[in-house]
Amino acid sequence: MSEETAALDIIDRDFGEILGEKYLSYALSTIVSRSLPDVRDGLKPVHRRLLYAMSQLNLRPEGSPKKCARVVGDVIGKFHPHGDQSVYDALVRLAQDFAVRYPLVDGQGNFGNIDGDNAAAMRYTESRMTAVAQLLLEGIEENAVDFRETYDGETLEPVVLPANFPNLLANGSSGIAVGMATSIPPHNVAELCDALEALIKTPSLDVRSLLEFVKGPDFPTGGILMEDADSIRESYETGRGSFRIRAKWEKEELKQGLYQIVVTEIPYQVQKSRLIEKAADLINAKKLPLLEDIEDQSDENIRIVLVPRSRNVDPEVLMESLFRHTELESRFSLNMNVLDGGLTPQVMNLKEVLQAFINHRQDVLQRRTAHRLEKIAHRLEMLEGYLIAYLNLDEVIRIIREEDEPKEEMIKAFKLTEIQADAILNMRLRALRKLEEQIIRDEHAALLAEQADLIKLMDSHARQMTVIRKQIAEIRKVFAPETELGRRMTEIGTAPVLIEVPTEAMIEKEPVTVVCSEKGWIRAMKGHIDLSRVSELKYKDGDRERFIFHAETTDKLVLFATNGRFYTILADDLPAGRGFGEPVRLMIDLPNDADIVDLHSYDENRKLLIASDDGRGFIVAEKDVIAQTKNGRQVLNVKGGVEAKICTSVEEGADYVAVIGQNRKLLLFPLEEIPEMARGKGVILQRYKDGGLSDVKTFRREDGMSWTTGAGVRTETALEAWLGKRAQAGRLPPNGFPRANKFSTV
């Protein structure tokens, strides 16, 4: 290395290594100093600094508020060197009763609303602490917590607050750090206090037992928690999960049999204005056909009025459709990722969070007790000096009047400490009266008794737990369920019962004519066109008609393909009748080597007879062939070159089956010989030496077997010659039967 290079002090390091160190430093700073709450007081640094700054400004609940600009100025000037707007936003949220279950800031002025409107500028608003915030700061002047230097080293700030209030779970928290996040919903303080007392009494309790007290989240905006008990338990046991919250609603009866739905509570963190705007957009887009209108009649209380399209609409079905398409139902995630001891990120379960709070309260109690013992010891030392002075009053007066160094002389004469000597010298003359001596003796005795009790407290874990239990009981008394602030806001429900919203309830019902060409181009023409004029329809070059039938936009279409799969298409999803439509393969996952066998409107009460070209088949209920995905539903199993060939409806009252093969052999046998199945290969309908199946139909024997040709319909009633049993070969059909070996050639 040259002298010039050495002078520059250049260090040769891998760039990736340096970048990794710097990014890790940034990540740790974000995690610890910005985004994750401390498990002990449930606060992030900005919130902790806000409350401490307000306490320094003496903004007590009983005092007068100060401008928020003053508070924010102190915070960013002394403790939190970040943007003033971000600090003000944090302050505003702590004052919003719809955002925080137990507000920590009492705001005066415009602090925003549930519609999503912003708060007024900080120069216009004022704030002070609430009683809850005071509980968090209780004992901070009594050495209850550690302090550290602020960013500029000019003053000190608390590392954590004493937190005589279970703030983490009571108010919840959310934040996104680097590579991790936290999301904790608010809970009911009375329930938390019950759980804390039970855990102190029986430390071995598990999460399942604690959930007998903590029923679930309690959001400031109310709503209904729609989760089953097992799901809730799993979330609290692992520290991760989610909660489904639904709006609270009721049905209001109107005149002439009409009604309307009134929503009185909406899910947490949902902006009311955005909720209504989105619902209105869905109404305009005809995505909520059951809903006629939505109105916001809210004042200080939420009142959203939902007007159904008709009196015949089922309220439960209407609300189910709204829950599916709007934010009247939302999910709040649970991720109890917190800072353990203010340093280590950790996902905790419910018991661990509650135990961490108890441990913190014990630590605070011990520190406050030790601080009080120091104060008592100091005061006792002074009082003992006073008593010595009273016993030797004349000598003390002489020393003070005659000696040049009275302090040293008194220390030497009466074996006093410097503190005692200073206290005697600072006594006022009127304190020398006899009555004052008795007061000092009484105070001395009381302090000795208090000191003895505190020493016992410091030496006994059981005594400490008793004190903490009493503190928690006092909190529960203030936030009891019968009080306005303590009552449970969110109703505990059960997992929602799946209500099937009929397709016709979600789509405006209109008549259409479904047209599908031989090459699989499909479209829906408005109205029911005259089927006698289908020859006027146009197709792409080389293509021609194949399926044409009337339907409604609310119908499901059932498509059966040569691969033995059934596919389901909503008629409302079909392209408009202008042009040639679209390939049906774009709407479903129909393989290129598969073709369409049949296409018709769905009827849940119908049964279908399906068969493959090798003469095997069975009966299946149409309700069992509906597919939930574009990939379809495999019903008829085919392989080895065999393809699905037939899909025909079983006629009402039919008792016989007619099967004809490509070899022009006809066989009739009872319908009961064909099994009804949901899936399979089927049974042999007819045997062939050459060729395979051509066509199948069902009929009533007493009506005879009919077939259709271009000349009309013919019926054969003398059927004995073709009657047999399933899987036989059959005989040649009656004279006049179509040469195409089909029961219908039209």
N, C-alpha and C positions, 0 to 999 in steps of 0.2 A: 504494500500500500504506500503510495507516495505521501510526502509531507503535506501537500495541498489537500489530498483526500482525507487524511487524518484530521486536518484542521477543521474540515466541514463536519466531522463526526457522523459520517454516513454509516447506517446500519443496513446490511444486506439481508432482507427478509422476504419470504414469499408473500406476494400480494394477497393471495387467498387467505393466508393465516392472519394478516393484519385486518383484512375486511371482516373475517369471522369474529375477531376480538372486539372490534368496534361495534359490529351489529349485536353481539351478545351484550355489550355494555348498554347499548340503546334499548334492547329488549328488556333487560333487567330493570332499567330505569322506568320504562313504561309500565311494567308489571307492578313494581313496588311503589312507585311514586305517582301513579296516575290512575290506573284502570281497575285494580282489584281492591275490594274492601278488606279491612282488617277484621278478622273473626271476632275480636274482642269488643269493639265498639261499633262495628258495621259501617264504618265511614271510610271514604276515600280521602286522600290528603286535602283536596280542595274543600270538602265539606267540613273536615276537622278544623282547618284554618279559618273558615268562615265563622264557625261557632266560637272559636277561641278569640277571634278578633272582636266579635260582638260582645263577648264577656268582658274583654279589656275596655270596650267602650261603655260598659255598664248598661247594656240594653236588656235589662231584666223585663220579665212579663208585666210586672207592676209599674214599670217606669215608662217614660215617653220614648217613642220610636225616633230613629234618626234616618236621614236620607240614605237610600241604598248606595248612592254614589260615595258617601263617606265610608260606609262599610267596605265596599269594593276597593276604594282607594287604600285603606289600611291593609287589606288582605294582599293586594298586589305589591304594595310598597314595603311591607314588613316580612311577609311569609311566602307568598306565591307569585313568583315572577313570570306570570303568563298574561295573556290578553284579558283586558277588563270585561269584554263581552262574554267570554267563556265563564268567568267567575260569576258574573251577574246572572247568566243562565242557570248556573248551579244554585245560586241563592233563590232565584224565582221558583225553581222546581221544589225546593224544600218548603216553600210557602203554599204550594198548590194542593188543596185538599182532595183533588181528583187524581193527583199524581203520587202523593205520599199518604200512606194510611194514617200516620200520626205526624202531622207537620211539625217541623223543627223551627220554622220561622213564621212569625206573625206579620203578615204583609199588610200595609196600608196603601190603598190605591189600586190601579189596574195591574193585576198579576196574571193576565191571560185567562182563557177559559177552555172548556172541554171541546169547543169547536175547533181548536187549534190556533186561535188568535194569539198573537204575541203580547207579552207584557209591555207596559209603557216604559219609556226610557228611565234609566236609573236616577236621573236628576228629578224625576217627578214622583217616585215611589219612596216609601219609608218602610222600615222593618225593625223588629226587635225579636228576641228569643221567645219561644213558647216554654211552657212548663216542662215539656218533654226534653227540650234542649237543656234546660237547667238540670234535669236529672242526669243527663249525659256528662255534665261538667261538675257534678256534685263532688266536692272534696279535692278539686284540682289544686287548691291553695294549701293543701295539707300533705304535700309530698306523696300524693296517691299514685302518680305516674312519673316516668322519666321524661326529662326535657332534653332537647338538643339545640345546637346553634342553628339559626336560620341561614338561608342561602348566602347572606352577606356577612354573617358572623356578628351582627350588631345586637341581636337579642336572642331570646330562646323561644322555642315552641314545643308543645307536648308531642311526644311520640305517639301516644294513644290517649283517649279520654277515659276517665274513670268509669263512665257508662253504667250508671245505676238504672239501666233500662235495656232490655234485650233488643237493641235497635236493628241488628243485622236481619233477624227473621221478622221483626215487627214491621219494618219499613221496606225490607227487601233491598236489592241492589242489582245493577246491570252495568256491564262494561266490556269493552273489547280491548285486549292487550295484544302483544305479539305472540302468536302461536297459541293463545288461550283466551278464554272469555269467561264471564260470570253472568248468571241470570238467576236471581233469587226473588220469588214473589213475596209480597207482604203477607203477614199472618196476624191473627188476633192475639193481643197481648194477654188477655185473661187466660186463654188456652195455653199460651207459652208459659205463663206463671205457674199454672197447674202442673205442666210437664216438668218445669224446673224443680218445683217442690217435691214432686214424686221422685225425680232423679236424685235429689239430695238425700231423700229418705231411704231410697233403695238404689244405690249406684249400679247394681247389676241389671237394671231394666234394659230390655232391648228396644229397637225401633218399633216393633209391633206393639209393645206395651205402651210406648210413649204416644202412639197414634190414637190411643183411647182418649187422650187429652187434646192433641193437636189434630183437628179434623181435616185440615187442608188449608190452602191459601185463603186469605180474607182480603179481597181487593177493595180499595176505596170507592170504586164505581159500582160495587155490588155484583149483580149477575148470578148465574147458577153454575156451580162446578159440576160438570157432567163426566165423572170418571168412576169406574168401579173401584172397590176397596183394594183389590189386589194390585191394580195399576198404581194407585196412590202409595201403597206400602212399598212397592218395588222402587218407586222414584225416591222416596225418603231413605230407603235402605242403601241405595247406591249413590245418592247425591245427584243423580241425573235422571231426567224424564221430561214429561210435559203434562200440562193440564188443559183440558178442553173447557172453555168458558162460553156459556150462551147468555144472550140477553134475557132479561126477565120481561114477560109479557102477560097480558090478560085480555080476555074478550069482553067487549062492551056491546051490550044489546041496544039496538036502535028501533025506531018505529017500523011497522009493516014487515017485521021479520028480518030486517037488515041488521048487520053487525059491523063492527070495526075492531081491529087489533090495536092495542095501545102498548107500546114498549116504554117501560119506566126505568130500566137499568140496562146499560150496554157493557160489553166486555172492556176490561182494563186496557188502557193505552190505545183505544180506538177513538179517532176524532169523529165527533158526531156529524159535523158538516160533510166530511169526506164520505162517511157511511151513507148519508142521505143522497149525496150527489151520485155515488156509484149505483145505488138502487134505482135512482131516476134514470140513469143511463141504460140500465138493464131493462127497465120498463119500455123505454123508447126503442130499444133494439129487439123488443119482443122476446126477451130471454126470461121474463117473469110474467107469463100470460095470466097467471092467477091473480096478479096484483094490478089494481086499477090506478092507484095513486099512493103517494107517500107524502105526509105533511109533518112539518116540525112545529109543534105547539108548545115548545119548552119555554119555561121561565127560569126560575132558580132550580127547578126540578125538571128532569128529563121527561118529555112526553112526545113520543114519535107515533103518529097515527098512520096505520096501514089500512087502506081501503081495498077490500077484495073486489074482484071483477063481478061477482054475483053472490047472492045469498046462499047458493048451493055449494060454494067452495068450502071444503072442510078446513077449519082453522089449523088443525095439526098438519095437514098436507101443505097448506100455504106457508106455515112457518118452517117446515122442513125444507121447502124449496129455497126460502130466504136464508136459512142456515147454511145451505150448500153453496149459495152464490154470492153472499154478502158477508160483511164483517160482523153480523149479528152473532156469529160464532167465530171464535178465534182460539188459538192455542198459545199458552204461555209456557216457555221452556224452563226447566229447572236444571241449573248447573251450579251446584254449590262449591264453586272454585274460589277459595278465599286465601288470604295471607295468614298463615299460622305463625303467631308470634310477631307479625308485622314483616316477616322476611320470606317465608317459604310458601309458595303457592301449593295448595293441596285441595283436592275434591273431598269434602267431608259429607258424612251422612247426618241425619237429624240429631242423633245422640251425640256425635262428636262436636257439633256446633253448640249444642246446649251445654255440654260439659266444658267446652272452652270458655263459655261465658261464666260458668260457675267458678272455674279456676281463676279467671281474671278478677272476678269479684272478691275471691279469697285473697288474692295478691293485693288488691286495693285495700281491703280491710286490714291486712297485716301492716301495710305501709302507713295507713292513716293512724292505726293504733300505735305504731312505733313513733310516729310524729307527735301524737298526743302525749305519749310517755315522756318524750324529750321536753315538751312544754311543761308538763307537770313537774318533772325533776328540776327544771329551771326555776319554776315558781316556788317549789318547796324550799329550794336553796335560799331564795330571797326571804321567804316567810320565816325560816329558821333564823336568819340574820336579824329580822325585825324582833323576834322574840328575845334574842340575846340582848338586843338594845333595850328592850323594856325591862329586863331583869337588872340591867346595869345602867340605868338611865342617867344617873348623876355623873358616873364616870365617863360615859359617852359624851355628855355635854361638856365636861371639863376638858377632855381631850380635844374636842372640836374648838373650844374657846382658846386654849392655852398652847397647844402643840403646833409647831410649824408644819409638820407632815402628819395630819390626823389620820389619814388613811392607813399609812404604814403602822402607826401606833395602835390603831384599833385591831388591825390584823394580828399584830404581835401580842396585844393584851388579851384578846378574846378568841384567838385562833380562828379568825374569819377567813373566808375566801375573798378574792377581789370583787366578785359579783356581790357578795353580802356587804362588803364595806362600801361599795358604790351605792347600793340600795339604801343603806343607812344614811349616808351623806346626802342623798337626794330626797330624803323624807321631808315632808312639810311639818311645821311646828304643830299644826292642829291635829296631826296624826298621832301625837304623843298622848292624847287623852286616854283615859282608862277604857272607855267603851270601844275604842279602835283596837285595843289589845285583844279584847274578847272576839271581835270580828275576825281578826287574823288567826286566832286559835281555832275558831270554827272552820275557817277556810282551810287551814292546815290539816285538820282532821278529815274533812271531806275529800281533799286531794289525796290523802294517804289511802282512804278507802277506795277511791276511784283507781288509784295506781295499782292497788292489790287486785282489783277486778280485771284491769287491763292486762296485767301480767299473767293472770290465769287464762285470759282469752288468748294471749299469744302462745301459751303452752298447750292449748287444747284444740285439736282439730274439730271435735264435736261441738265445742262452744262457738267456734267460727262458723260452722255450718248452720247452727241455730240462729245466729245473728243474720246470716245471709237469707235464711228462710223467712225471717221476720221482715227483712227489707223487701223481699219479693212479695210477701203477703200485703205489704203496704201499697206496692205498685198495683197489685191485683185489685185492691180496694178502690183505688182511684179509677182504674180502667175496668171496672166490673161490667159484666154483660148487660146489666140493667141500666147502665149509664149511656148517654147519647154517643159519646166517643168510643166507649168500650163494646157496644153491641156488635154482634157479627153482621157484616154487610153482605157477604157472599153466601148464598144459600147452598147447602150441601145436597146435591142431587145424586143420581145414579147414572151409569153409562146409558146413553140414549138408545132407545129401542129403534131399530132400523125401520123407518116408515117408507114403504115403496111409493115413490112419487110417480104416478102413471105417466107414460110418455105423452099421452094426450093432454095431461095437465100442464106440461111444460112447453108445448108447441101449439100454436094457433091452428085450429082444425080447418083445413081447406081441401076441396076435392082436387085430385090430380090424376092424370093418366100416365102410367109407367110404361115406357117404351124401351125395350132392350133388343139390340140387333143380333144377328147370328154371330158376329165377330165380337160381341160383348160390349158394344157402346151403349151406355144407358143414359136416360134423361127422364125428367118428369114434366109433363105438359100441364099447364093450369086448366082446371076444370075436367069434367068427364066428357071427353070427345066421343063422337058417334063412331063406334067400332066398325060400322059398315063402310066408313070412309077412310079406313087405315091405309088404303092403297095410295092415298094422297100424301102420306108421310114420305119425307126424303131421307135417304141414307147415303153414306159415303160410297164411292165407286167400288163395286165388287162386293158390297154388303147388302143385306136385305133383312126384312123383319123376322122376328122370332117370338118374342114375348110382348104382348100388349094387354094391359088390364087396368081396370079402374081401382083407385085406392084413395086414401086420405093422407095428408101430411103427418098425421099422428101415427100412421101405421108403421109396423116393422115389416121389412121384406126378408123372406127366407130364400136363400140361394143354395141349391144342392149341386155339387160338382162331381166330376168323374173320379176324383181322388177319395170319394166317400165322405167328404167334409161338408158340413153345413156352415154357411156364413150368414150373418145378420147385418142388414143395412137399414138405417132409418130413412124413411121416405122423405123426410124434411132435409136430409143431407144430399139428395140427388141434385145434379145440376139442372138448371132451367131448360125448358124445352126448345129454346132458340138454338139453332145449329144442330149438330149431330150428337151432342152430349159429351161424355167422357168415358174412357175405358173403365169398366168395372174393376179391373185389376189395380187401378189407382186407389180404390176405396177399400179393398180387402186384399189380403195376401194370398191371392190365387196363383199357384205356380203356372209357369208358362206351358207345361206339358199337361195341364188339366183344363177341361172345358166345362161349360155350364150344362147341367142336366135339366134343371128346373128352376123357375123363379116365380114366387107367388107371395101374396100378402099373408101375414101371420095370423093364425087363429088358435088360441090356446086350448080350445076344446076339440080340435081336430086331431085325427090320427092319420099317419102316413104309412104307406106300404113302399118300402125301398128295396131295390134288388140290383145285383151286379150282372154283367153280361154273361157270366157263366151259369146263370140260373139260380143263384142263391139270394135269399132275402128274408126280411122280417118286418114286423109292424113296430112303429115307434110313435110315442105321443109327441105331438108337435111342440109342446111346452118343454120337452127334454132336448130339443135340438138347437135352442137359442144359444148363440155364441156371445161371449162377453168381450172378445178381443178380435182384432182384424185377422188373426191367424186361423179363425174358425174353430169348429168343434168336430172331432173325428167321431163318426157314428157307425158308418158301414166300413168294416175292415176289408181292404182290397190290396192285393200284391201279386207279383209275378205276372204282370201283363194283364191282369183282370181289372176292369174298370166298372165304376158305378154306372148303371144304365137307366134305371127307372125310379121315379119319385111321383107317386100318385096318391091322392087322398082316398081314404076308406069311406065310401059313401054311407050315409046314415041308413041304418037298417040292413046293410049288406050282409049276406050270409055265405056267399060263394066268391071264388076267385077264378078268373079266366086268364090263362097264360098261353101265349103263342110264341114259338121259336122261329128263328131264321130259316129253319127247315120246313116251315109251314105246317107244323103240328100244333093242334089246339088241345088244351087240357083244362077241364073244369073240376074243382074240388072244394070242399067246405073251407070257409075262411078260418074256422077254429083250429085248423091244422097248422096254421102259421103262428108262431109264438110272438108275443109282444116283448120287446127288449129295449134297452137304452143304448146299447152298443154291442157290436159283434159282427161275425161273418155271415150269420144267417143260416137258414136251412135250405135244402134243395127244393126248389119249386117245381122244376121240370128237368128231365134228363135229355141230353143230346149226344148223338154220335158225331154229328157234324154241326158246325156253327154254334150259335148260342141263343140267348134270350132276345126276343124282339119287342114284346109289349106285354103289359099286365093291366088288368082292371078288376074292380070289385063290383058286384051287383046283387040284387035280390033275385033268387031263383024263380019266385012266383011271378016276377015281372018279365023274366026272360033276359037273354043276353043281347045287347044292342051294339051296333057299330055305326060309324058315320062315314059317309063318302060324299063326293061332290054332288051326288044325286039326292042326298038326304039321309035319313036315319032308317036303318033296318033292324028288326028284332026277331030273334029266333027263340021260340018257346019250347020246341021239342029238343031237349038237350041231353037225352039219355045216352046218345051215342058218344058223347065227349066226357061224360062224367067218369071220374076215377078218384084216385088218391094222390096225394102230394108225391112228387118225385117220379111219377110215371112219364112215359114218352108222349102220349096223346095221339090224336088222329087228325086227318086233314079237316079243315074248317068247312062250314056249310057253303053251298054255292053262293056266289056273289060277295064273299068276303074279300076285302081289298088285297090286291097283289102285293102291296107294300108290307103286308103282315102287321098292320097297325089297326087298333080299334077306332082310331080317328085319323083321317087323312086331310082334314080341313085345316 
